[in-house]
Amino acid sequence: EDLKINLIMSHFACADEKDHPLTHFQCEAFKKIAGYFPDSRQSLANSSGIFRSPEYHFDLLRPGMALYGLNPT
């Protein structure tokens, strides 16, 4: 039977640091890898990523600390 991948997910390491170069690098790497799974949903943005850029919003967003009123940026 074929394996169906439902979700491709990663987590930003440095999105809470404004303009950290790793954030853009991670996003580009995520897009490349997720491209191999076109039928799968994608999730990258944690609280900081949600507020940093709509570019980081894929199918699912994962607010964590923002749910508790903390400023993730």
VOGU-3710 file (C-alpha; in Angstrom, 3 decimals, decimal comma):
1> edlkinlims> 0,000/0,000/0,000  1,193/3,525/-0,737  2,299/5,787/2,064  0,300/9,028/2,212  2,030/12,013/3,827  -0,667/14,257/5,311  1,484/17,057/6,696  4,923/18,514/6,082  5,955/20,534/9,116  8,949/22,363/10,494
11> hfacadekdh> 9,583/25,005/13,145  11,497/28,268/12,915  14,643/28,445/15,006  15,121/32,228/15,011  11,905/33,927/13,830  11,727/35,813/17,118  14,906/37,673/16,061  14,035/40,343/13,508  15,659/39,834/10,092  17,661/36,813/11,205
21> plthfqceaf> 19,060/35,293/7,964  18,312/31,750/9,080  14,560/32,432/8,975  14,573/33,169/5,250  16,919/30,229/4,627  14,611/27,897/6,548  11,596/29,095/4,587  13,305/28,506/1,246  14,492/25,040/2,305  11,002/24,215/3,554
31> kkiagyfpds> 9,429/25,249/0,235  11,887/23,067/-1,674  11,257/19,989/0,451  7,489/20,545/0,599  7,492/20,724/-3,202  8,199/16,996/-3,252  4,853/16,448/-1,502  2,357/18,573/-3,461  -0,704/16,814/-2,014  0,341/17,316/1,604
41> rqslanssgi> -0,630/20,199/3,841  2,231/22,399/5,000  2,989/24,132/8,294  5,993/26,276/9,128  4,957/29,342/11,134  5,073/29,340/14,896  3,892/32,465/16,773  6,885/34,510/15,661  6,586/33,366/12,059  2,900/34,271/11,992
51> frspeyhfdl> 3,679/37,885/12,815  6,869/38,167/10,736  5,528/37,604/7,229  2,571/36,181/5,301  5,211/34,361/3,233  5,540/31,967/6,169  1,812/31,159/6,252  1,148/27,888/4,533  -1,869/25,668/5,239  -1,653/25,574/9,021
61> lrpgmalygl> -0,375/28,124/11,540  0,820/27,164/15,012  0,365/29,953/17,518  1,925/28,960/20,794  3,154/31,731/23,068  0,900/34,252/21,315  -2,112/32,383/22,695  -0,936/33,370/26,162  -0,526/37,035/25,317  3,265/36,967/24,973
71> npt> 4,855/39,060/22,248  6,586/36,559/19,950  8,609/39,210/18,148
//
